[in-house]
């Protein structure tokens, strides 16, 4: 049984959006279970990053196909 701190398998490789302290953020869960929080706007077109997929430390913008490092941008 997963603990409260372990993402469920269904969340691996995905992202969701949330509002925290008035900021639109993207919470991304990598395929290894690492969790990251970043701004929810793509630097290319401003589209929501939460619609992207996450793998190997990169989040992929589904509209442009651009990938960004979840640690450094």
N, C-alpha and C positions, 0 to 999 in steps of 0.2 A: 504494500500500500504506500503511495507516495506521501511524503511529509508535506507540511504546509509550505515549505520553501523549495520543493522540487516541482518544476513545471510538469504538468501532465503531458503525456506523449503527444496528444492531439495538438498542443500548442507549439511543439518544436518546429522551428523554421517559419514561424508566423509572427505577425505584429498586430497590435491593436492601438487605437488612439484613446486618449484620456485628457481631461482637463485637470491640471494640478496648479493651484495657486494662480489661476487665471491664464496659464500657459497651455497651449495645445501641444501635447507631447505624444510621441510614439514609443510604446513599450515593445521591444523586439526580443524574441526568444530564439537564440541560435539552435541549430540541430544538436549541439552538445549540451544544451540546457542552460547556457549562459544567458543572463537577462541584462538588457541594456535599455536606457532611456535616452531619447534624443528628440530634437525638434521634429514636428510632424510635417514640415514642408520640405519638399525636394528643392535643392538649390538650383535645379535646372529650370523647372516651370512652376514651382510652388505647389505641385500636386501632393496629396497626402502620402507620406512614407509608410503609413500603417497599412496601405494596400499592397505593399511589397512583400517579397519573400526574403528569408534570412538564411544564409548558409556560409560556413567558414569565415565568420566575422564580417561578412558583407551583407548589406541590405540592398535589394535590387528594386529600382523604381519600375513598376510594371508598364508605365506609359512610354518612357523613353528607353528603357533597358539599361540605363546607367546604374552602376553599382557604387556604393559608398561604404567605407570602413565604419563600422558601428562605434569604434573607439575614437577615431580621429576625424571622421567626416570624409 
